[in-house]
């Protein structure tokens, strides 16, 4: 059985750890509110933009823009991996990395080459450790307050590489924030831009009917809106991932604080048992000494 001093020292160290996890939980909760507000404010804009773009694509036709045209043969794939810069958020980063890794292995087995753009240190470190080709890395973005220009700069590089034939398809891996306890990794294709369809819940099973009057022509508008659609997809993915990171860290720190409480209770019980055993031993020594003096 450990000594009283050892148990007491361990209880003190766990209490300090609990203070740290509780403080990190509060910080994550405060950052979560701001990130969630930004994410929820952007969702209606992204949805309406997709609706208008769907209307334009109906009028412009399938071959109106090279960003809509799939390649006949796909040889090189670009993956945009969104992770956090810091850990202590449970399995958040590993879920995203595993999603990208499974997709990468599938494409490599088909004889395709895969390259990466990383948002966040965790994904960058995984790519470096696996000796993968990193085209671009963006650190200090996810988990902080960032502007639309971040997605614009990254999207322009992806579009330029796609148009010049440097890569044939572009995918983004991000975390979809569903609730405080559930964040789901998502693999989404952003180039070539997949067909944009109407929400079937809106008009039942009726086909999508274009209602927008275009000036200038749909082809000219598509040239402006399709690149912006890529920027919006990236920005939306970053907002969702940022919110998911704070929620995952908040839950992880809450679980860590509960584990600290359980350990403190167990060690306190052990401390009381050890203390009682020491008192009993001292009493036995006193009683034994008194009996010896009487004899």
Helices and strands as residue ranges (DSSP letters): H 4-60, G 66-68, E 76-82, H 92-109, E 113-119, H 121-129, E 133-138, H 148-163, E 169-179, E 182-191, H 200-203, H 218-294
